[in-house]
């Protein structure tokens, strides 16, 4: 009978540790979300900063390129 009590106690300790880790993770996520909200969303790059290799490319099929 003593072994049953020990394993139950160990299971409880593992569960308490698991809950503590879960709370820590949730706190870190909330903190990161708050920092991200405070920093604000960075705007998309303007046309001058756009990558010249992909400038003017849109979604869907692209028109054929003329040979140089």
BELNORTA-V310076 format. One record per residue. N is the residue number from 1. PHI is phi as a letter, one per 20 degrees, with the letter a starting at -180 (999 if undefined). D_CENTER is the distance of its C-alpha to the mean C-alpha in Angstrom with 1 decimal. Layout:
# BELNORTA-V310076
N/PHI/D_CENTER
N/PHI/D_CENTER
This chain:
# BELNORTA-V310076
1/999/46.5
2/f/45.1
3/f/42.5
4/f/41.1
5/f/40.6
6/f/38.9
7/f/36.4
8/f/35.7
9/f/35.2
10/f/32.9
11/f/30.8
12/f/30.6
13/f/29.6
14/f/26.8
15/f/25.6
16/f/25.8
17/f/23.7
18/f/21.1
19/f/21.0
20/f/20.8
21/f/17.8
22/f/16.1
23/f/17.2
24/f/15.9
25/f/12.4
26/f/12.6
27/f/14.2
28/f/11.6
29/f/8.9
30/f/11.8
31/f/12.8
32/f/9.6
33/f/9.8
34/f/13.5
35/f/13.4
36/f/11.4
37/f/14.0
38/f/16.8
39/f/16.1
40/n/16.3
41/e/15.0
42/f/16.4
43/f/19.0
44/f/19.2
45/g/21.6
46/f/25.2
47/g/27.8
48/f/29.1
49/e/25.8
50/f/25.2
51/f/25.3
52/f/29.0
53/f/28.3
54/d/26.4
55/f/28.2
56/n/29.6
57/e/27.9
58/d/26.9
59/f/25.7
60/n/28.2
61/f/31.3
62/d/32.3
63/f/35.9
64/f/37.8
65/e/38.1
66/e/41.7
67/f/43.0
68/e/43.9
